[in-house]
Amino acid sequence: MIRGANLDVDLPVETKLQKARAHLVLDHPFFGMLLMRMLIKSDENIRTYATDGCKYIYYNPELTKKQMVREVVAELAHEAMHIALLHGLRKQDRHHRIWNYACDYAINPILVKGNFKVGEDWLLDEKYEDQSGEEIYPKLLKEQEKQEKMGNCGQGKGGSSEIILPHINGETCSGLVTVVNEKGEPVSEAELSMVITEVKKNIASAVAYATQAGKMPADLKRLFLDNLQPKINWRDELRHFLECTAKNDFCWTKPNRRYLPQGIYLPGLQSQELGTVVNLIDTSGSISNEQIAQFMAEEMAILEAFNIERFIIVYFDDGVHNVQEFTSYDLPIKPEPVGGGGTNFIPPFNWIDDNQIEPRFIIVMTDLYCHDYPEEPDCPVLWAVAGNAKGQPRFGIKLTIED
């Protein structure tokens, strides 16, 4: 709840935006951290709010002037959902307006469940709940065809063809704008691929931070898992995950000076150390020695790059068979994998609890050929998945290991 929500409509527009972003960082950290990487710009040509899905969020200053802070919070969360689901980057050759409507129908019910103050004219329809933009889009196309046959498709403003669909008010629907490069031209396929990779990294960072803060809703985490598998070198992604975790240790007694001039009190960085890291290595029969050796080589590189107080390796299949502990000063390390049986994820996680280990995060190397999962731990979990497994772990972030 935002205090004085009914009294803040007269605040300056910039103040409303600052308060809204601070509220999201504190109460909805996934959205807040994702938006911290975006530039928010005023644009009178935007009807409400819009995003290019990677760098900018645009807002109409006249509309924002009339809104309460909690309404601005909902608008920013709405645009953050577009970013998190890569809506602006997945449009391909679809009709722009109908794709925008489909994506709005997909995300607005989620925001309602999250108790955001959505507008009365936002696109909501129960028949589209729990569906993606790709699933909704062809249904809206069929609805358009029906309307055209009935003669309901006329001329819009400026003489352009305007698509009319049930429950849609074109003047209030939020927008997805085209991604452009530094020259102001639409990005090429190669440029788009690079943009998508970078946005996925930002999403992974936001998920890790919100999870660590204990404020990452389970349904949203599952929703974003498919978007957290960038088709890039898995070694770079593993290092990126570690860097984000190392940098996401915040302290309230050391405020972030970047936002103090704006009247926003946010936590600042406290440490670059990783503390205790636990690496669970699946040594069941389906994991090859070459894969284990390859993974361990990367772990040695991580030990060289970061200040890790305790690096605990737990080898498991259907039970825990060996444990090794190192620090960054013990290089080079010699792995001693033991196993070869079936796979059960419960014993290694139980071992962590039984030994009262409090890891900064957990890395699990596996092929996901297992259905036995423990309860989700309190720390972030990265699943480094070998092979072509298409399934998803029940919690944490999945990263596909590519040779």
C-alpha positions in Angstrom: 0.0 0.0 0.0 1.3 3.4 -0.9 0.6 5.9 1.8 -1.3 9.0 0.8 -2.2 7.3 -2.5 -5.3 9.5 -2.9 -3.4 12.7 -2.1 -0.5 12.3 -4.5 -2.2 13.1 -7.8 -0.9 16.7 -7.7 2.7 15.7 -7.3 5.1 16.6 -10.2 5.3 14.0 -12.9 8.9 13.2 -12.3 8.3 12.7 -8.6 5.5 10.3 -9.3 7.8 8.3 -11.6 10.5 8.2 -9.0 8.2 7.1 -6.2 6.7 4.5 -8.4 10.1 3.0 -9.3 11.1 3.0 -5.6 7.9 1.3 -4.7 8.5 -1.4 -7.2 12.1 -2.0 -6.1 11.0 -2.4 -2.5 7.7 -4.3 -2.8 8.0 -5.9 -6.3 11.8 -6.2 -6.7 11.7 -8.3 -9.9 9.9 -5.4 -11.7 11.9 -2.8 -9.9 15.3 -4.2 -10.8 14.3 -4.8 -14.4 13.2 -1.2 -14.7 16.4 0.1 -13.2 18.1 -0.9 -16.5 15.5 1.1 -18.5 15.5 4.7 -19.5 12.1 6.4 -18.9 11.3 9.2 -21.4 8.5 11.6 -21.9 6.8 11.4 -25.3 3.6 13.3 -26.1 3.0 11.1 -29.1 2.5 8.0 -26.9 -1.1 7.6 -25.9 -0.4 6.1 -22.5 2.8 4.2 -21.8 5.0 2.1 -24.2 8.3 0.3 -24.4 10.7 -0.9 -27.1 11.3 -4.0 -24.9 15.0 -3.4 -24.3 16.1 0.1 -23.5 13.3 2.6 -23.2 9.9 3.1 -21.5 7.9 6.0 -22.8 5.0 7.8 -21.0 2.5 10.5 -22.0 3.2 13.4 -19.6 -0.4 14.7 -19.7 -1.8 11.3 -18.7 0.8 10.8 -16.0 -0.1 14.2 -14.6 -3.6 13.0 -13.9 -2.6 9.7 -12.4 -2.0 8.7 -8.8 1.3 7.1 -7.9 -0.3 3.6 -7.5 -1.6 3.9 -11.1 1.9 4.8 -12.3 3.2 1.8 -10.5 0.7 -0.4 -12.4 1.7 1.2 -15.7 5.4 0.6 -15.1 4.7 -3.0 -14.0 2.7 -3.5 -17.2 5.6 -2.3 -19.4 8.0 -4.4 -17.3 5.9 -7.5 -18.1 6.2 -6.7 -21.8 10.0 -6.6 -21.3 10.1 -9.8 -19.2 8.1 -11.7 -21.8 10.1 -10.3 -24.7 6.8 -9.1 -26.4 8.4 -6.3 -28.3 11.2 -8.6 -29.6 8.9 -11.5 -30.5 6.5 -9.7 -32.8 8.1 -10.9 -36.0 5.8 -10.1 -39.0 2.6 -10.1 -37.0 0.1 -7.2 -37.3 1.5 -4.6 -34.8 -1.8 -3.5 -33.2 -3.3 -6.9 -32.8 -0.1 -8.3 -31.4 -0.1 -5.5 -28.9 -3.7 -6.3 -27.9 -2.8 -10.0 -27.6 0.1 -9.3 -25.3 -2.0 -7.0 -23.1 -4.7 -9.7 -22.7 -1.9 -12.1 -21.7 -0.3 -9.9 -19.0 -3.1 -7.8 -17.5 -4.7 -10.7 -15.6 -1.4 -11.4 -14.0 -1.2 -7.8 -12.7 -4.7 -8.1 -11.4 -3.7 -11.1 -9.4 -0.7 -9.2 -8.1 -3.1 -6.5 -6.7 -1.9 -3.8 -9.0 -4.2 -0.8 -9.6 -5.2 -1.6 -13.2 -7.3 0.9 -15.2 -11.0 0.3 -15.9 -10.2 0.4 -19.6 -7.4 -2.1 -19.5 -7.8 -5.2 -21.7 -9.2 -8.0 -19.6 -11.1 -11.1 -20.6 -11.3 -14.4 -18.6 -11.1 -16.5 -21.7 -7.6 -15.4 -22.3 -6.2 -16.0 -18.8 -3.1 -18.2 -18.6 -2.5 -17.9 -22.3 0.5 -16.4 -24.1 0.5 -13.6 -26.7 1.1 -16.3 -29.4 -1.9 -18.2 -28.3 -4.2 -15.2 -28.2 -3.1 -13.5 -31.4 -4.7 -16.0 -33.9 -8.0 -15.8 -31.9 -8.0 -12.0 -32.3 -7.3 -12.4 -36.0 -10.3 -14.6 -36.3 -12.4 -12.0 -34.4 -11.2 -9.4 -36.8 -12.2 -11.5 -39.8 -15.7 -11.8 -38.4 -16.0 -8.1 -37.9 -14.8 -7.4 -41.4 -17.5 -9.7 -42.8 -20.1 -7.9 -40.7 -18.9 -4.5 -42.0 -17.5 -3.3 -38.6 -14.0 -2.4 -39.9 -14.1 1.2 -41.0 -11.8 4.2 -41.3 -9.8 5.3 -38.3 -8.2 8.6 -37.6 -6.3 10.2 -40.5 -8.0 7.9 -43.0 -6.0 4.9 -41.9 -7.6 1.4 -41.5 -8.5 1.0 -37.9 -9.1 -2.5 -36.4 -12.0 -2.7 -34.0 -12.2 -5.6 -31.6 -14.5 -6.3 -28.6 -13.4 -4.6 -25.3 -10.7 -2.6 -27.0 -10.4 1.2 -26.8 -7.6 2.1 -29.1 -7.0 5.4 -27.3 -6.1 3.8 -24.0 -4.3 0.6 -25.0 -0.6 0.6 -24.1 2.0 0.3 -26.9 4.9 -1.7 -28.1 7.3 0.4 -30.2 9.8 -0.8 -32.8 13.3 -1.5 -31.7 15.8 0.7 -33.5 19.6 1.0 -33.6 21.7 4.0 -33.0 20.9 5.3 -36.5 17.2 5.2 -35.7 16.7 2.3 -38.1 14.9 -0.9 -37.3 17.4 -3.4 -36.1 18.7 -6.2 -38.3 18.2 -9.9 -37.3 21.8 -10.1 -36.0 21.3 -6.9 -33.9 17.9 -8.2 -32.7 19.6 -11.4 -31.5 22.2 -9.5 -29.6 19.4 -7.3 -28.0 17.4 -10.4 -27.0 20.5 -12.0 -25.4 21.2 -8.8 -23.3 17.5 -8.5 -22.2 17.5 -12.2 -21.1 20.5 -11.5 -19.0 18.7 -8.6 -17.3 15.7 -10.8 -16.7 17.9 -13.5 -15.1 19.5 -10.9 -12.9 16.1 -9.5 -11.8 14.8 -13.0 -11.0 17.9 -13.8 -8.9 17.6 -10.6 -7.0 13.9 -10.9 -6.3 14.4 -14.6 -5.3 17.2 -13.6 -2.9 14.9 -10.9 -1.4 12.2 -13.5 -0.9 9.8 -11.6 -3.1 9.7 -13.6 -6.3 6.2 -15.0 -6.9 6.4 -18.7 -7.8 4.0 -18.3 -10.7 5.9 -15.5 -12.2 9.2 -17.4 -11.8 7.7 -20.3 -13.7 6.4 -17.9 -16.4 9.8 -16.4 -17.0 11.8 -19.7 -17.0 11.4 -20.3 -20.8 12.8 -16.8 -21.5 15.9 -17.4 -19.4 17.6 -19.8 -21.9 19.7 -17.6 -24.2 21.2 -19.4 -27.1 24.8 -18.2 -26.3 27.9 -19.7 -24.8 26.9 -21.3 -21.5 30.2 -20.4 -19.9 29.6 -16.7 -20.4 26.1 -17.1 -18.9 27.4 -19.0 -15.9 30.0 -16.2 -15.2 27.3 -13.6 -15.7 25.1 -15.3 -13.1 27.9 -15.3 -10.6 28.7 -11.7 -11.3 25.1 -10.7 -10.7 25.0 -12.6 -7.5 28.2 -11.1 -6.3 27.0 -7.6 -7.0 23.5 -8.1 -5.6 24.5 -8.0 -1.9 22.9 -4.8 -0.7 23.0 -3.0 2.6 20.5 -0.5 3.9 23.0 1.2 6.2 25.0 2.1 3.0 22.5 3.9 0.8 22.8 4.0 -3.0 24.2 7.5 -3.6 23.0 7.5 -7.2 19.4 8.0 -6.2 19.8 10.2 -3.0 19.5 13.5 -5.0 16.1 12.3 -6.3 14.9 11.7 -2.7 14.9 7.9 -3.1 16.6 5.9 -0.4 17.7 2.5 -1.8 20.2 0.0 -0.5 23.8 0.2 -1.7 26.4 -2.4 -2.5 28.1 -3.9 0.5 30.5 -6.5 -0.8 31.9 -8.2 -4.0 32.6 -11.5 -2.2 30.6 -14.6 -3.0 30.8 -16.2 0.5 29.8 -19.9 0.4 29.0 -21.5 -2.9 27.7 -25.1 -3.2 28.0 -27.0 -6.4 25.9 -30.1 -6.7 27.2 -32.4 -9.5 25.0 -35.1 -10.8 27.2 -38.2 -11.2 24.5 -40.6 -12.3 25.1 -42.9 -15.3 23.7 -40.5 -17.9 26.4 -37.8 -17.1 29.7 -38.4 -19.0 33.1 -37.9 -17.5 33.9 -35.4 -20.2 31.0 -33.2 -19.2 32.0 -33.3 -15.5 35.6 -32.4 -16.5 34.4 -29.6 -18.7 32.3 -28.2 -15.9 35.0 -28.5 -13.3 37.4 -26.5 -15.6 34.9 -23.7 -15.6 34.6 -23.9 -11.8 38.4 -23.5 -11.5 38.2 -20.4 -13.6 35.5 -19.0 -11.3 37.6 -19.7 -8.3 40.3 -17.7 -9.9 38.0 -14.8 -10.7 36.0 -14.4 -7.5 36.8 -14.3 -3.8 35.0 -17.4 -2.6 35.3 -18.2 1.1 33.9 -21.8 0.8 33.4 -23.7 -2.4 31.7 -27.0 -1.6 31.3 -29.7 -4.3 28.7 -32.4 -3.6 28.7 -35.4 -5.9 25.4 -37.3 -6.0 23.2 -39.7 -7.9 20.5 -41.2 -5.8 22.5 -40.3 -2.7 25.5 -38.2 -1.7 28.7 -40.1 -2.3 31.5 -37.6 -1.9 32.0 -34.0 -0.8 35.0 -31.7 -1.5 35.6 -28.2 0.0 37.9 -25.6 -1.4 38.7 -21.9 -1.3 40.0 -19.6 -4.0 43.5 -20.2 -2.6 43.4 -24.0 -3.2 43.9 -24.0 -7.0 44.4 -26.1 -8.9 41.7 -28.4 -7.6 41.3 -32.1 -8.3 37.7 -33.4 -8.7 36.9 -36.7 -7.2 33.4 -37.7 -8.7 31.7 -40.8 -7.3 28.4 -42.2 -8.5 26.9 -44.0 -11.5 23.4 -44.9 -10.3 20.0 -43.2 -10.7 19.2 -39.6 -9.9 17.4 -38.0 -6.9 17.7 -34.3 -6.2 16.4 -34.6 -2.6 19.6 -36.1 -0.9 22.1 -33.3 -1.9 19.7 -30.5 -0.8 19.1 -32.4 2.5 22.8 -32.7 3.0 23.1 -28.9 2.8 20.4 -28.5 5.5 21.7 -31.3 7.7 25.1 -29.7 7.7 23.7 -26.3 8.4 25.3 -24.8 5.2 24.0 -21.4 4.3 25.2 -20.9 0.7 25.1 -17.7 -1.2 23.7 -19.7 -4.1 23.6 -23.3 -5.4 24.7 -24.6 -8.8 23.3 -27.9 -9.9 24.9 -29.7 -12.9 22.5 -32.3 -14.2 20.6 -33.6 -17.2 17.3 -33.2 -15.4 16.4 -36.9 -15.7 14.7 -36.9 -12.4 11.3 -36.3 -10.8 12.3 -36.2 -7.2 12.7 -32.6 -6.0 13.1 -31.1 -2.6 11.4 -27.9 -1.2 12.8 -24.8 -2.8 15.7 -23.4 -0.7 16.0 -19.8 0.5 18.9 -19.0 -1.8 19.1 -18.7 -5.6 19.6 -22.0 -7.6 21.1 -22.2 -11.0 20.5 -25.5 -12.9 23.3 -26.0 -15.4 21.7 -28.6 -17.6 23.7 -30.9 -19.9 22.3 -32.4 -23.1 19.1 -31.5 -24.9 16.7 -31.8 -21.9 13.5 -29.8 -22.7 12.0 -30.0 -19.2 12.1 -27.3 -16.6 13.3 -27.6 -13.0 10.6 -26.9 -10.4 12.5 -23.9 -9.1 15.5 -21.8 -9.9 17.0 -20.7 -13.2 17.8 -23.2 -16.0 20.9 -22.7 -18.1 21.6 -25.1 -21.0 25.2 -26.3 -21.3 26.3 -26.3 -24.9 29.5 -28.0 -26.1 
